[in-house]
Amino acid sequence: MNRTAQEPPTGQTPPTAQAPLTGGQTPPAAQGPLTGLRVIDLATLFAGPLCATLLGDFGAEVIKVEHPSRPDPSRGHGPTKDGVGLWWKLLGRNKRNLTLDLSAPGGRDVLLRLAAGADVIVENFRPGTLERWGLGWAELHAANPRLVLARVTGFGQFGPYAHRPGFGTLAEAMSGFAAITGEPDGPPTLPPFGLADSIAALATAYAVMTALAGRDRTGRGQVVDMAIIEPMLTVLGPQPIWYDQLGYVQPRTGNRSRNNAPRNTYRTSDGHWLAVSTSAQSIAERVMRLVGRAELIDEPWFASGTTRAEHADELDEAVGDWIARHTREEAVAAFEKAEAAIAPIHDVRDVMEDPQYRALDSVTEVDDPELGPLRMQNVLFRLSATPGSIRWAGRPHGADTEKILTGLGLSGAEIAALRAERVL
């Protein structure tokens, strides 16, 4: 589906998605601000491939390269339906699929031919792997001086940990995220989803576009060295400077904050949970008036978020008692009327039915030849003039190999020879 910044008029249905592709059908031409950009996705699980997906959503032509006998593990990661991996349908969308053994001489030659006409290559092999195959930066840059090579690894291309296997979980642990997540008297807590990988994917897409902007000025490509541990460190905010200047180490505080209060989750009379935030002083005052504790606003400690946080027990009790006497619907309506900040704690069932997500078309329907209509997250943001779109969901392993190689100028005999060598 297209993603524009313009809200559809009341009663108007959003634009429909592309017609489903059959296995032998050529994917539709890309449209969007990145149309004409060619991206080669050599990466697996999950930061690198998601970066390529984000670029493809806005028009880049993405060619996903997978090993002939060892497909991207995301095809089998998590639940499947009829033997088809559902995560792959999301991660592999808007990508054409090519099988290629990069470690074989024939595979190396094909990739260099692809690189010669590409703008970006995204890879996440351990440092030194591409070099061992004769596909390092020296060879790729020689084949195409305008190429941008995005290298996504757990720990970066150098340093004492560079050759360790790295995953998002390790970044969540090493960045300081797990140390501050969880209840004060409980263990450090890891997220139950690919948080570090997803943040690294966003950062890598930004890095790629920055490198391409640099290429527009210099005419030459460059290497993007993305260590998954670093974007996680960035989004954790001022912790390093707090420690550097004050020796302060942020503790685990559960749902509370050291910077403001009340800030917590509260249970309603009908058994639902709500989250309240009072990051702004005016919002904190509105909340206390709403829950019938306006006298607390006159306390000297109520004048700042930091000092309010020192009285979190009293504030939580006031807000929690009020919410506990109201249903979710009543509490949300009252907070909205008071212009105070509140949100229900959603699980995925609630997300799929939430009217705001529906208005934004945040979860959209895509027709798929293997599974039929399926719903997935829409492209990440709306552009008013050159929107992104989901043109198709993840394709079968190697579905576009013949067409891609033919487009490179390989003859039928050359393709057959590569198949005989098990390069494809």
C-alpha positions, 0 to 999 in steps of 0.5 A: 500500500502507498503511504502518504502524509494526507489523511483520507477523507471520511468514508474513503477507503485507503488505496489498495495494494498491488495485485499478488505476484505469482511465482514466475511473474516479474515484480512491478516497477518500483515507485518512490523517492529511491527509485533508480537506486539498486541495493544488494542485500547479502545480510541475514538476521535481522539488522542488515536485511531490515535496513534493505527492506526500509530502502526498498519500501521507498522505491529502491530495487533490492536484490536479496542474495541467499545461499542456494542450500542455506536460505536466510534463517528468517524464513524459518524464524518464528511461527510458520503457516503452511510451511511458509515463514511469516517473519520472512513475508515482512522482512523480505517484502519488496525484494527480488530473490537470487540464489548465489554461493559467494564462496565459489569462484562463479558466485564471486564473479556474479556478485562483482558483476552485480556490484558494478551496477549497484549503488549499495551492498548491505552485508553482515558477515564476520569481519574478514569473510568477504575478504577471504572470498575475494569480495572485500572493499578493495575488489568491490570498490575497484568494480564500482568506485561509486558503491556504498558498502554497509557492513553491519556486525555486532561489534564493528570491523575492528577492536578486541571483540570484532571477530566475536559472533554478535547478535542484538541480544548482546548489544542489549546487554552490553549497551546498558539497556538490560541493566536499567530494565526491570524491577529494582529488586529483580534481574536485568531484563532483555526485550522479547523481540529484536530491539537492538537489531531494529534500531541498528537497521534504522541507523544503517538506513540513515547511514547509507543515505548519508553516504549516498549524499556524500557520494553526490558531492564527491562522486565516490562511494565509501564503507559504512561500519555499523556496530550493533552495540552503538545505536543502542548506546545512542538511544539510551540518552545521557547515561555516559555523560551523567557518569562522566560528570557526576559518577551517576549510574542509572538504576533499575526503576521498573515502570517508574522514572527518576525524572518525573512522576507520576509515571507508571502503569495502573490497573482499571476496575475492569482489569485492563492496564493503562500507562500515564506519563507526566513529562511536562509540568502542566500535564502533572498538574492536570492529572492531580486535579483530575484524580482529586488531589489538587492540593499536592500541586502546592507542595514545594516538591511538586515544582519539578519532575525530579523532586516529584519522582522522590514522592512517587509512592504518594503520587502513584497511590493517588493516581492508582486509586482513582484509575482503579475505580474506573473502567478503561473507557472511563479513565481514557475519556476523562484523561482526554477531556482533561488534556492529560497523557494516558494510553492503554497497554496494548497487546497485538490484538488491541493494536490490530483494532485500535482506531488510531492505527487504523486511521494511519493504516499502520497495519495494512493488508497485502495480497500474497500468492502463497498465503493470500491476504495478510496483514503487516506493518506498513512502510515506516512514514508518510511522504506527501509527494513521493510515498513509499509502498509495499509492492509485494511480500517476501518471495520464495527462495530464489524466485527471481534468479533466472531473470536477475542473471539474464538481466546481467547479460548471462546466457542460458548456457552460463546460467546452466553451468553455474547451476551445474557447479551448484553456485545457484 
